[in-house]
C-alpha cells in the first residue's frame, strides 16, 4: 500500500494536477479570508470555510477523475486484480494520495486563524473544529469521486458525474425545504422513488425476479404505512433526503460544535465508497456483489442510526466562545428534578427547522426522561396551534405543555434583536432559547405563579423592558399598585417594589405597607439621592432599623469603581442567602449610592445582613452643590459603607422580608450591560429569595454580538497579499517541476 501511495502522490507532484488543485483551493479560500476576516475584521474562520465549501464541486472532479478511469482507458485495470498487493490496499493507497494533496493545502490554512489572533480575540477551538469538519467533508467528497472514477473509463465522464453527484448532495438541503410535506405528497413521491430503485436493481443484477420482488415489497410497505400510520409518512421524503445532506454536518463543525455523529457520518461515506470501488473493480457476478453491497449498506445505516440515538451530551461538544449550545448547570439541576412529563413542540415546516434551536432541544431531551420533543409541521397539521393560541405563530416557535398548562414561545422571543441606526436594519444580538425554555417548563410545572406589585403615584422610575422580561421569565407576574386608591396591599402580593420615588409616600400609604409587612409581606425598596425630604418613607425604613446618611459615596480604590467614575461603585457582594449563588467574584455596578446605616437595637426578632459593601478606601461627599473635586478631603467620612441590605423578621410564625438598595440606578439597563448582566442577576436572586422560590432560574440571554478584529488597511493588504502569493508560488513551483520533467 505504501508503494502505491508514494507512486500516486508522486504522479500528482510531477504533473501540474496536484499543484493546480492545491493552488485553486488556496486562492479561493485566500480571497474569502482576505475579504471576510482581514478587511472586515470578522473573527470566525469557520464562516469563511462555510462560504467556500462549494469549491469541492470543482476541485474534487479534477483531483479524482483520472485515478481509476485512466486505468480502464489504458486497459491496465486488470493488472490490479493480478497484482501481488491486495486490491483494498491499492484502492486505499490511491485514496490516501488524493487526500494528502487536499490535506497539504488545508494544512497551510491552519496558520490563518493564528494570523487573525494578532489583531484581537479569536476562538482557536472554533477555528480548528471548522477545519476538521472541512477536512472530513473534503475527504468524503474525494471518496465519492474515487468510486465514480472506478465505474467509467472516460476521465471527462468521471469528472462530470462527480460534479453532478456532489452538486446534488450540496443542494439537498435546499431541495428538502421545497418538497411538499403532506402525507399524500410523500406517498406519491415514494411510489416513483421505489419504481426507480427497482429499475436500478434490475440494471445492476440483470435479474427481473429480484427487482420485481424488491419493488413489490417496498410498495406494499409504502401503502401500509400510508393507510395505517399516515403521520409517519408526512415529511418522510425530506427526512430521507436529509441523509444525503452532507453540508448539514459540516454546519455543526463550522459553528463550533465538535460532532461525533458527523465524524461517524463522513467516515461511513468514505468507508462505503471505498468498498463500492473495490466491488466495482473486481465484480464478476452482479448478484453476489449486490447482496454484499446491500449487507454493507445495512451495516453502515445501522451504525449511523445507533450513533444518532446516543444522547447529544455524549456526541456533541460545544466549543463556542459563549457556550451557545451548552445548557447551564442551573437548568440541568432544575430539569433533573422534574417529576411531571413535559412535551415541547417545535412548530416548523419540514426542512425549515432552526438548527440552533434543534441543538438546544436535543440537549434538553437528553437531560430528563420527562421531556419529550416533537416537531409539528403547520402544513401537515394546520389546526394544531389553534388549541394553544389564536395568533399565528412564526416558524420555529415553541409550545411547552404539561397537563392542562401550556406556554407559547414565539420565535421572535428566542432571538433578540435591536435596530441598527447606522445601517437602518435589524441586528440579532442574543439567543435566548435556554432562558425561554427553562422559564416555560418552570411555568407549566408550577402550581402557583408569584405576583410582584410595583408602587405608583410618586414619580417612580419605570422598569426597563429587559428587566421586565427577565422578571417575567422567572414566571413572576407584574402589576402596578396605587395605595392612594387601594385600601391595602392585595392578599395575592408576594412582593411589593418601591422603585426610586421622587415624592414621599403618604402617612396612610406607610401604614398600609407596614400592615402588609406585619402580616408576612415582603418589600423591595430602591431610593435615589434627592434633596426632597421623605419622612414617611424614612420612617418605614427606620421601623426595621435602616436609614441613609447624607451625601454620596465615592470610591478611592480603583478596583471598586468604574474606570474614570469614582461615584460609579462596584461594591463587593457579601455572603448572604438573598444573593443566591453570587459571590464577591461577581460584579454589580451601582452609581450615586448612599450609605445605609443599620441599627442593631430595633427588635430582637429582626435580623439584618449587608448585601453590598464598598471598600475601606471609600468616602462620603456631603456638600455636593459646592463640589470642586471628587478626591478624598479631610473631614470626609471613611468607609466601608453598606449600599444594599436585607432584613428578616420572624414573629408569631410570620416571616417578613425587606431588601433595600440606596440607588435605583442599579436597575438601569446600561449599568447592567456594563457588568455583563450582573445587576439583573442580583435582582433576580433577591426576588427569588423574597418570594420563597428555592432558587432563581432566570437564564440570561446568550450574546450573539461579534467583537470585530482591529486590522489596519496596511496589515489587511500585507496578509491578503501573502495568502494570494502562496498559491501563486505553488503554481510557479509546479510549473518548474513539470517543465524540467518534460525536458528529460
N, C-alpha and C positions, 0 to 999 in steps of 0.2 A: 504493500500500500504506500509505503514511503517513497519508493521509486516512482510510482505513478504520480503521486502528489508533486514531487520535485519536477518531473517531466512536464506536467501540465502547467505548473506555476512558472517554469522557465519559458514555456511557449507564450505565456501572456506578456512576459517582460522582454522577450527577444523580438516580439512584434509590437505594433502600436496599440493593440487591443487593450491590454492592461493599463497602459498609461492614459489612454483616452477615457476609459471608464472612470478611473480614479480622478482625472482632471475634471471631467464633466460633473461628477458628483461634488467635488470640492468647489468648483466655480459657482455652481448653483447655490450650495449651502453658504458659500462666502458672500455672495451678493445679498442674500436674505439676512445673513448675520450682520453685514455692514449697515444695511438699511434699518433693520428692526432693533438690533442690540446696540450698535455703535452710534449711529446717527440719532435714533430716537431714544436711546438710553433705557430700553426695555430690558429688565434683568433676567428674564426667563428664557434660557436657551432651548428648553423643551418646546416652547411655542414656535421657535424658528424651525426646528426639526419637523413639527407637525405641518408647517406650511410647505415643506419641500418633500414630503413623503410621496408626492406624485411622481418624482423623478425616477422611482423604481419602474414605472411603466416604460421608460425609455432605456434606462441603464441595464436592467435585467435581460431583455432580449439580446442586446449586443454582447453581454457577457456570457450568455448560455447557449446561443443559437448554434455554435459550431461544436460544442463539447462532445456530442454523440451523433448529431446529424451528419457531421463530416465523416465519421467512421462508416456510416451506412453509405454515404455517397461514394466513398473510395473503396467500398466493398471490403473493409478491414474489420467490420463488426464481428464477423465470425471468428476472427482471431481472439476476440475477447473470451469466447467460450472455450477455446483450447489453450489459453494462456496458463502458465504454471501458477499464477496467482488467482485466488478465488474471485469470482465475479463481484461479490459485495465489496471486497477490498478495492477493486478497480473503480467501482462507482463512487465509493466514499472518497477515494483519493482524488478523483476528478472534482467531486463536490467541494471538498475542503480547499482545493486550489482556488476555485472561484470565490469561496467565502473569504479566503485570505486576501485576495485582491480587494474585495469590498471592505474587509476589516482593516486593512492598512490605511485606506482612505479615511475611514471613520476614526481610526486611532489618532490621526492628525487633528481632527475636530475636538478631541478630548482636551486640547490646550485652550480652546476658545473660551470656555467658562472661566478658566484661570485668568485669562486676559481681562475679562469683564470684571473680575473681583478687584482689580486695581482701581476701579472707578466707583466703588460703592459696595453695598451688601448684595451678594449673590448666593443663592442656595445651591451649593455644590451637590448636595444629596439629590435634589430635584433634577439638576442638570444631568448627572451621571445615570440616574434612573431612566431619564428620557433617552439617553444614548444607548443604554442597554436595550430598551424597548425597540429603538430604531434598528439596532443590530439584529435582534431576533426577527423583526418584520422583514428586513432585507434578506436574512438567511432563509426564511420561509419562501420568499419570492424566488430566490435562486433555486431552491429545491423544486418548485413548480416548473421553472424554466428547464431544469435538468430533465425532468420527466417528459416534458413536451418535446425536447430535443431528441429523446430516445424513440419517439414514435413516427418520426419522419426523416427522410434523407435530404431534405431541402433546408438549407440554413434560412432562407427567406421565409419559408412557410413556418419554420420553428419560431422565428422572431415574431412574425405576425400573430401566430397562435398564442404565444406567450404574452404579447401585448394585449390581445383581446381578453384572455383569461384574467390577467391581473387587473384590467380595466373593469371587468365585471365584479371582481372582488372589491375593487376600490369604490365603486358606486353602489354596492349592495345596500349600504345604509340609506342612501337616497331613495333607492327603489322600494325598500320596505316601508318608507314613510308615505309613499304614493299609492301603495297597494290597498285595495278595499279590505276592510277588516271584518265585515259581516260574515256570519256562518255560511250563508248561501254562496257568497262570492268565493270564500275559501274552499268550499266543497267543489265548486265548478273548476277552480284553478287546479285543485288536486287531481281531478279527473284527467286533465290534459298532461299534468306532470307525470302521472303514473303511466299513461299511454306512451309518453316519450321515453320513460325509463324502461318500459317493456321492449320498445323498439331498440333501445341501446343494448339491452341484454341479448336480444336476438342477433344483433350485429357482432357482438363480442363472442358469443358462444356458437353461433350458427345452429342453434337448437331451438326450434319453434316451440316444442313442448315446454321447455324450461321458461321461455319468455312468456308464453300464454299462462302457465301456472302462476308465475310470479305476478303478472299483471292482474289476473282474475282475483287472486288472494288479496292484493293491495287494494283493488277497487272495492272488494267486499268489506274490508276493514274501514275504508273511507265512508261507505254507505252506512255501516253500523254506527260509527261514531256520529255521523251527521244526524241520524234519527234518534239515537239513544242519548247521546251526550253532546248536544249541539254547541254548548258553551265552550267545550274543548276545541271545537272547530273554528270558532271565532278568533281571528288573528293568528291562526296556526301557520299560515304560509309565511307571514312576516317573521314569526319566531324561528321557523325552519331556515329561512334565508339568513337569519342572524348568525347562524353557524359559519357562514361564509364571509361575514363582515370582519375582515382582518384588522381594519383600522380601529374598530371599537376597543380592542385590547390594547393597541398602541396608545389610545387616548388616555388610558389609565396610567401608563408609564409616563406619557407626556405631561400629565397633570400632577406628577409627583407621587404616584402610588406604586409601590413595588408589588406586583400582582403575580402570585404563584400560579393562578389559573391561566393567566396569559402566557407564562413560560411554558406550562404544560401544553397549551393550545398550539403555540408555534412549534414546539418540539414534535408534537403529534403530526403536524403538517410536514415537517422536514422528514421524519421517520417514514411516514406513509408514502410520500413522494419518492423517496429513495427505494422503498420496497417496490413500488409500481415500476420504477425504472429498471430494476433488476428483473422483474417479471416480464417487462416489455422486451428486454434483450434476449432472455432465454426461453421465451414461450415456445412451446411445441404443440400443446393441446390447449385450446382456449377454455375448454370445460374445466380442466383441473386448475388452470390459472384463475379462472373466475371464482371458483369455490374458495381457493386460498385467499384471493383478494377480498372476498366477502367476509371471511373469518377475521382477517387482519383489520378490515374496516370496522367490524363489530367491536373488536378489542379496543381500537382507538376511540370509538364513540363511547364505550362503557367507561374507559379511563377518564375521559373528559367529563362525563356525567357524574362520576363518583367524586372527582375533584371539585366539580361545581356545587356539590351538596355539602362540602365541608364548610363550616361557618366562616364567614369572611374575616373574623378576628384572627384566624389561623392562616389565611391565604392572602390577605391584602394588608399592607403595612403603609401607613400614612407618613410620607416624608416631606410633606409640605411645610412651609415656614410657620404658618399659624395653625397647624394641625386641623386643617379644614374638614377632614372626614373622620377625625378621631372623636369618639364620644368621651365627654368629661367624666371624671371619677364621680362627680355629684350625680349625674344621670345614671351611671352604672349602679350606684348604690340604691337609687330610687327605683329603678326598673327591676332590680333583683328582688326588691321587697314587695312586688306586686302579687296579689292573691286573687285578682279578678282577670278574666280574659278580655283583652282589648284587640279590636280589629281596626287596622289602619288601611284606608282605601286611597290609592293613588289614582286620581281621575285624569286619565291621559289617553289620547288616541294611540293605538298600536303603532309602534315605531317612533312616536314623538315623546317618549319618556325622557325626563331630565336626568342625565347621568349622575349629576352630583346629588340630587335628591334620592335617587335609587341607591347610591352607595350608603347614604345615611340610613335609609330604611333597612337595608340589609344588615347593618350593624345593630340596629335596634332589635330586629328579629332574632339575631344570634345571641342577644343578651338574656332573653327570657322566653320560656315556652308559652307564656301567657300572651305574647304579642304575635299576631298574625298579620302579614302584609298581603293585600290583594290589589290587583290592578283592574280598574273598571274603564272600559272603552266607552266614552259617551256616544259614539256612533252605534255601537252594538247594544248598549243599554241606555237609551236616551232619557228614560224616566228615573234612573237610579238616584240622581242627586236631588230630585224633587221631594223625596221623603225627608231630606235634611235641610234644604234651603229653597226659597223661591227665587233667589238670584241665580243668574247664570255664572258658572264657575269657569275660570281660565283653565287651560290645560295644565296639568301637573299641580293642581290644587289637591289638598288632603282632607279627608274626613276621618275623624277618630271617634270610634264608637265603643261604648261599654254598657251593655244592658240597654236601658232606655235613655241614657245620657249620651250626647254626642257634641262634637265641636268641629266646626268647619275652619280650615286654614287655607286662605286664598293664596294663590301663587305670589301675588304682589306683597304678601306679608313675609314670605320666605326670603325673597331677595329685596334688600333695602337699597334705595337709590336716592340721589339728590340731583337737582338741576344744576348743570354747569353753565354759568352765565357767559363764560369766555367762549364756549363752543355752541351755546344755545341747544344743548342736548342733555338728555338724562344719563347719568353715570351711576352704574351699580357700585355700591360701596360696602355692602355687607351681606353675609349669608347666615340666615337665622333658622335653618331647618331644625337643628337640635333644640334651640330655645323654644320654638313654637310647638314642636312635637312633645317635649317634656311637659310643657305647660298644659297642652291639651290632654295628655294622659293623666296628669295630676287632676285636672278638672273633672274628667269623666269618671274617675275612680274615687273622687271625694264625695262625702255625704253632704257637706255644707260648703258655702262659699263666704269667706270673711268679707266684711264691709268696712271701708275706710270713709269717714266723713271729713271733709275739709271745711273749716270755718270760713265764712264770708261776711262782708259788711264792714270791713276795716281796712280796705285797700290792700288786702293780702296779695302777695306775689302768686302768680299762676304757675302751675307745674308745667314743665316742658313736655312736648309731645313724646320725647324719648323716655323720660321718667314715667310719664303716664302709661306708656306702652309696657315698660318694664314692670310696673306695679300690676298691670292687668295680666301680664304673662305669669305672675305669681298667683293668678286667679283670685285677686282681691278686687272686689267691686268698689268703685269710687263714686261718691255722691256729695254734692255740696250741702252745707247746713248753715242756716241763718238763725242764730239763737235769740235774735230780737223778736222774730215772728214765731219761733218754736218755743214751747214752754219747757222743753227738756231735751237732752240728748237722746235720740231714739234708742230703744232697747236692743235693736239689732246691730248697734255700733260696736265693732271690735276695736276700733281705734279712732281717735279724733286728732286731726292735724291742724295746727295753727301755724301758718307759714308766712313769716315776715310781715305782721300787721303794721301799718303806718299810723293807725289811730288806736287808742286804747279800747279795750272791751268795756262794756258797761258793768255796773255792780251786779245787775241781775244775771248777766251772762257769766260772770265769775262764779256766782253762787250755783248756777245750773251746771257749770263744768265741775265745780268741787263736789256737788251732789253726785254727779255721774262717776267721779273718781272714787268717792267713798263707797260706792256700790260695786267696786271692782273694775271701773273703767280705765282705759289706757289712753294717754295723751302724748302726742309728739309735737314739740314746740321748736320753732326756729325764729329767732329775732334778728334785727339789724341794728347797727349803731344809729341812733337818732337823738336829736335834742328834744324831741317831744316826750313829755312825761307820760308814763303809762302806769299809774299807781295800781289799778285793778289787776293788770297782768302781772305786775311785780308782786302783789300780794298773793296771787295764785301760786307763783313760784316760791315765795317765802314760806308758804304753808308746808312745803316739802323741803325746806332748808336750802333753797337755791336763790342766788342773787347775782347781779353783774356789777363789775367795777366800772367806774367812769373811764373813758378813753379807749383807744385802740391798741392792740398788741402788735409790736414789731419784733421780728426775729433777728438775732445777732449771729446765729450760726448758719452759715450758707448752705449747710446740708438740710436745713429745715425750712427753707423758703424758696419760692420760685425765682430763678435767676433774674436779678435786676429789680425785684419787687419784694422788699422785706416785709410788707404787710400781707403778702400772699403766702399764708402759712402752710407748711406741710407738717402738721403735727404728728407725733408718734401715737400709733394705735395701741391702746392698753389692753391687757388681757382681761376680758370680761365676756359673760355669756351673751350680752347684747350684740357684740360684734361678730359672733359666729366663729368661723374658722380663720378670720383675718388676723394677721399679726403685725408687728412693727415693720416687717419687710414690705407690707402693702403700703401704697401711697394714697393719700387723700389731699386735696387742695382746698383751703378754706381762707378766702380773703376777708379782711376787715372784721376780724373776730374780737370779742371782748372776753375778759376774764370772768369765769364763773366761780363765785365763792360758794363753798359747800360748808354748811353748818352741821356740826356733829351732835348738837343737843336739841333736835327738833322733837322727836318722839322715839321711844325705844323700839317701836315697830318699823321704823324707817331705816332702810339700808341704801347707801349711795356709793356708786362706783364712777370713777373717772373713765371716760371712753377715749378722749383725745387730749393730749398734753403737749405743750411747747417745750423747747429745750431750756436749760438753765440760763442761757445767754439771751433769752427774750426779755423784752421790757415794754412798759406801757407809756404811751404819749397821751397826755390829757388835754393840753391846750392846742387843739387841732386847728383852730382859727388862725393862730399866730405861728404855725409850724414852719420853721425855716430849714430844718434838716431832719432826716429820719435816723441819723446816728444817735446812739445812746448818749444821754446827757446826765449830769449829776442830778439826783433827785428823782430820776425815773425809777419806778418800781420794777424790781427784777423778778424774773421767772424762776422756776417753771410755772406756767399757768394752765388751767383747765379750760378747754373750749367746747367740750362735749361731756355730758354726764347722764347717768341712768339712775333713777330712783325706784326702789321697790318697797312697798309697804304691805305687810301681811297682818290683818286684824280681823278677828272673828271668822277665820276661814275664807276671807275675801282678800284677793291679791290685786293691788293697784300698781300700775307701772307708769312712770313718767320719764321721757327722754328729752333732753334739752340741748340744742346746739345754738351757740351765740352768734351765728352768721347764717342767714338763709342763702348766701352766695354759694354754699356748698352744694346747693341743688341746681346751680347754673350749668347748662349743658356744655358750655365752653370749658368750665372748670373741670367737669367730669372727663371730657375728652383729653385734657392736658395730662391726666394721670391714668389714661387708658381704661376708663370706666370704674376706677377705684371708688369715687364718691358714691355712685349709684349702687355699687356692690355693698358698701357700708349701709346705705339706707335700706336696701332690701333685707339685709341681715337683721337690722334693727326692727323693721316691721314684722318680720317672721317671729322674732323673739317676743314682740309685744302682743301679737295675736295668737301666741302659743302654738305656732307651727314648729314642728321638730327642727326644721332647717329650711333656709331659703333655697328654693330650687329654680331660681331665675337664672337661666344660662345666658351670658352675654352674647351679643351678635359677633360672629367672626368676620373680621375685616377682610374685604376684597380690594382694598386700596393698594395701589402699587407705589413703592418708593423707587423712583427712577434713578438711574445712574447719572453721575455728573461727568460727561465725556466732552472734552473740548473739541472744537472743529479740527484742530491740528491732530489730536490723538485719534479721532474718528477717521481722518484721512490717512494717517500713517498705518494704523492697523487694518483699515479697509484695503489699502494697497497690498499689505503683507498677505492677507488671506486670498487675494486675487492673484498675486505673483506666485504663490505656491503651486497652483495647478498649471500656470504658465511654465514654470520651471520643470514640472513633470513632463509636459508635452515636449519641451525642448530636449530634455534629457532622453526621453523615449525616442525622439526622432534621431538623435545622435547614435543611440544603440542600434536602432533599426537600419540606419544608413550604413554604419560600419559592417553590420551583418550582411547587408545586400552586396557590398563591395567584395566581401570574402567569397 
